[in-house]
Amino acid sequence: MSSETPHDRPSGERLLVIDTATAAHNLPRMLGRFREGQSEPLFFGDDGKPEGVVISFDQWERLDALAEEADQTERAREVARQRIATAQPDEYVPVDELAEEFGWDLDDDDQPPNTGTTPQP
């Protein structure tokens, strides 16, 4: 049985899935590739089904930051939905106050939102 099995994703992208034993054997080689700046992930699993992926720490950090941004955005949307659904016009909050409440700097496009606690409506 081959240690690599093609797996077609719904998007049409084809992954090569390595069996788990081969993936474990190749971890030192993967680390060397990451140190050389190669970032192609290693997909592994049993019976040709992708069940895990090995990525560089740099890639993981970027994905983790994107996930945190997505979570913050969803929390902000939920607060906005709740406020819109229940607020009376005299209770509307000016955008500057909302930005302050979320820790956003409206004058700095490069500054990510503060990751503190989510304000309650």
ZALUM-394317 format. One line per 3 residues: number of its first residue (from 1); for each residue x, y, z of C-alpha. Coordinates in steps of 0.5 Angstrom, whole numbers, plus 2048, in hexadecimal, padded with zeros to 3 digits. Example, Ala and Ser with C-alpha at 12.3 -4.5 7.8 and 13.67 -1.06 7.14 Angstrom:
<recs>
1 = 819 7F7 810 ~ 81B 7FE 80E
</recs>
This chain:
<recs>
1 = 800 800 800 ~ 803 807 7FE ~ 804 80C 804
4 = 801 811 800 ~ 7FA 812 7FE ~ 7F7 817 7FA
7 = 7F1 81B 7FD ~ 7EC 81F 7F9 ~ 7E9 825 7FD
10 = 7E2 828 7FB ~ 7E6 82E 7F8 ~ 7E9 82A 7F3
13 = 7F0 82A 7F7 ~ 7F4 824 7F7 ~ 7F8 822 7FE
16 = 7FD 81C 7FE ~ 7FB 819 805 ~ 801 815 808
19 = 7FF 80F 80D ~ 801 810 814 ~ 807 80C 815
22 = 80A 80F 80F ~ 808 816 812 ~ 80B 815 818
25 = 812 812 815 ~ 812 819 811 ~ 811 81E 817
28 = 819 81F 817 ~ 819 820 80F ~ 813 825 810
31 = 816 829 816 ~ 81C 82A 811 ~ 818 82C 80B
34 = 814 831 810 ~ 81B 834 812 ~ 81D 835 80B
37 = 817 839 80A ~ 813 834 806 ~ 80C 834 809
40 = 808 82F 805 ~ 804 82B 80A ~ 804 824 80C
43 = 7FD 820 80B ~ 7FC 81A 80F ~ 7F7 814 811
46 = 7F5 80D 810 ~ 7F2 80A 80A ~ 7F3 810 806
49 = 7EF 815 80A ~ 7F2 81B 80C ~ 7F2 81B 814
52 = 7F7 820 816 ~ 7FC 825 813 ~ 803 827 815
55 = 804 82F 813 ~ 80A 833 816 ~ 809 837 81C
58 = 809 83E 818 ~ 803 83B 814 ~ 800 839 81A
61 = 801 840 81D ~ 7FE 843 817 ~ 7F8 83F 817
64 = 7F7 840 81F ~ 7F7 847 81E ~ 7F2 847 818
67 = 7EE 842 81D ~ 7EE 847 823 ~ 7EC 84D 81E
70 = 7E6 849 81B ~ 7E4 848 822 ~ 7E4 84F 824
73 = 7E1 851 81E ~ 7DB 84C 81F ~ 7DB 84E 827
76 = 7DA 856 824 ~ 7D5 854 81F ~ 7D1 850 825
79 = 7D1 856 829 ~ 7CF 85A 823 ~ 7C9 856 822
82 = 7C7 856 829 ~ 7C7 85D 829 ~ 7C4 85E 823
85 = 7BE 859 825 ~ 7BD 85C 82C ~ 7BF 864 82C
88 = 7BB 86A 82B ~ 7BD 870 827 ~ 7BF 874 82D
91 = 7C4 86E 82F ~ 7C8 86E 829 ~ 7CF 86E 82B
94 = 7D4 872 826 ~ 7D9 86F 822 ~ 7DF 872 826
97 = 7DC 86F 82D ~ 7DB 868 82A ~ 7E2 868 827
100 = 7E5 86A 82E ~ 7E0 865 831 ~ 7E4 860 82D
103 = 7EB 863 82D ~ 7EB 865 826 ~ 7EF 86A 824
106 = 7EB 86D 81E ~ 7F1 872 81C ~ 7F6 86C 81B
109 = 7F4 867 815 ~ 7FA 862 817 ~ 7F8 862 81E
112 = 7F5 85B 820 ~ 7EF 85C 825 ~ 7F0 85B 82C
115 = 7EF 853 82E ~ 7EC 855 835 ~ 7E6 853 837
118 = 7DF 854 833 ~ 7DB 859 835 ~ 7D4 857 837
121 = 7CE 85B 834
</recs>
